[in-house]
Amino acid sequence: MPLMGNAVGTGIPSVDIAVYHLPELVALALGGLAIALAGAAFPAGWAAGTRTQSALRTE
């Protein structure tokens, strides 16, 4: 971001760039991982419990 701001001749304040601190970033990353795992659990469980031919046909 600072390089792009400098390229067009404007300065971007660090307050605008550093919005999240480390604890917030860790919480957001873990929350995203939990959402991704929860969203993948149902389809993966269904595919594991069904016949291979049916699972591949529904893709």
N, C-alpha and C positions, 0 to 999 in steps of 0.2 A: 504494500500500500504506500509506504513512504516513497518508494522509487517511482511509482505512477504519479503521485502528487508532485514530486520534483520534476518529472518529465514535462508536465504541463505548466509548471511555474507556480504552483500553489503548495503551501505547506499544510500537511494534515496533522492536527494536534494529536499527541499521544493519547489523550483522553478519548478520542474517537476511535482509536485502534485497539487499545487494551480495555475491552469491555468486560471480559470475564477473567476471574482470578483462578488459580490452580484448583482449589477445592470445588469450585463451580464446574470447571471443565471436567474434572474426574467424575462428578455426579452426573453430568450430561452424557459423558461417554458410557458410563455404566447403565444409565437409563436407556440409551439407544441400543446397547447390547441386549438388555433384558427384553426390550420390545421386539428386536429382531429374532431372538430365540423363541419368544412366545408366538410370533407370527409364523415361524417355520415349524413349530412342534406339531401342529395339527396336520398339515399336509404330509410331513415326513412320517408321522404315525399311521396315517391312512395308507400311504404308499407301501409301508413295511407290512401292513396287515392284509393287503390285497394281492391278487395274482399279478405277476409281472406284466402280462399282456394287457390287463385292464389298466394298470398304472401308466404304461407307456402310451396307450391309446387316448387317455384323457389329457395328456400334455398338450 
